[in-house]
Each structure stands twice: as structure tokens, then as C-alpha cells.
Amino acid sequence: MRVAKVSRGDRIGVAVRTGAGIKAVFGEATLSDLDALISSGTGLAKAAEAASGGEIVSEDDLTFLPPLVKAPKIICLGLNYKDHAAEGGFQVPEFPTIFARFSSSLIGHGAPIIKPPFSEQLDYEGELVAVIGKGGKNIAKDAALDHVAAYSVFNDGSVRDYQMKTPQWTAGKNFDDTGAFGPWLVTPDELPAGATGLKIETRLNGQTVQSASTSDMVFDVADTISLLSTFLTLEAGDVLVMGTPSGIGLARKPPLFMKDGDICEVEIEKVGLLVNPIKAA
């Protein structure tokens, strides 16, 4: 199933993609709170069932909101594709390189990514998301995928000069309105195990700037869940942002950064298409 958090006018709702098109139900606060459903262990089935009985809607009439905005943790992986590590002059990591994003930075499909006025180095990073549906610690790799509730798409908009101000990358990764997320949460039954072997592509103004396969990740979803759980407790609702392929703007000669008026698209085969305009603050 494919579930999204949406609004129409001033009403928040939940939508599901069906064979008949997109159906949605509005005004049901308990159903549109996808964070609460996943954190409670209910998963997405209750929201999808309700939306399936709703009205058929046009995608153009909907505003897609970030599907989850109250994640206990948003854990991002750096250097998780070999070619991306190489283009930045880094060694391929032997253990996941992680940093945190915060919910205050998140926006939905169609919302503008905001370029701050004091930087010209706003970069794109197309990434796969895995959402934890069942928490745990010391999770065995062969059981790790049982802990995934859904997959989605992310654009880890990065303000590179702020990212490089400190040895940790947190500052440049948490500007308001730079973490594009969605539009759909896709349940694992619709995808290959671990969302492996899927084409991931980023396009800037229609030009392909990143293209790879999710099979190219250094640490796949199962590896990541198992390794992270050795030192922290994963919780239902945690969001894992799985790293970006090569082709980032910073590594290009000359560099290619996003600017006011640009359109950035991240598409992952079978998962979805995330599109965001770029707007100067």
C-alpha cells in the first residue's frame, strides 16, 4: 500500500493510491497522524483502509505534507555509496557514518526548499528512507527487515559551507525547509526485500545529476538496522535516511548548487517521485 499525509484547503487528511486512483479522507485526526499510528504499532493499514473508503481526489488538488514529523530519531547515513565517498576524498566507511536531522527541517513533496540568504552552496542529495515500525536492540541482520514499516524518498538538502564549519555535519544538514520527504510511505510488500536493486535518480531542472542503484549502498537497510541497534535502541517511528550516490553538486567542477527558481526531483523506482522547487529566503 501507498499512504500519504495530505491537506486540501484547511483540512488535513490521509490518502491512499488505489487501482481507481487516489482516494482520501479528511478531518479524521487520529487517522492522518501517521506518526502516532506507526509508533503505536498499528502501522499504516488502519489509515489506508479508511482512505480507501473515502472520495476519489485529484493529485493536483492535494498538498502533500511530510508523512512523518514526530520521529523519535531521524538518523542519516553519510558516505554510504562507494562512488560518493570517493568523490569527496573519503575512505569507504567500515561502520555506518551517521548524523542527525531534526523534524523542524522537514517539508513535503511540492513545498519549496529554501535557500538561505547567506549561502550559495545549497546542494541536493537524493536518498532512500526506511521507516522503523517495530523497535528493538541488538537486532539480528536476518530479522532486521521485519522491523521496517515503510519506505519513502528524501532530498537531504545540504548547505555545504555550514556543513564544513565543524567536524560534524549537523549544522549544514538542518536548515529549516531543506529536508524534503515523501510523498508516499510504501509498505515493504510492494518492493524487493530491503528495497534493493531499485534505480535512484536525482534531476535538477530536468538534467540527471545522480543515477545509481540502491544495491550500491555500502550498508543496506538490514545491515544498518542491525548495526545501529548494537549501540542504541531503535523505536517505532524512527526514520533512517540511507545516504546518497555520487554526483553531488559540491564535487562537480565547477560546483553545481541549487538556486532560486530551480526544480529538483528525486525518483526511486517503485517508491515514488519527490519534486520540490527552490526558493530564495
Order of alpha helices (4+ residues) and beta strands (2+ residues): beta-beta-beta-alpha-alpha-alpha-beta-beta-beta-alpha-beta-beta-beta-beta-beta-beta-beta-alpha-beta-beta-beta-beta-alpha-beta-beta-beta
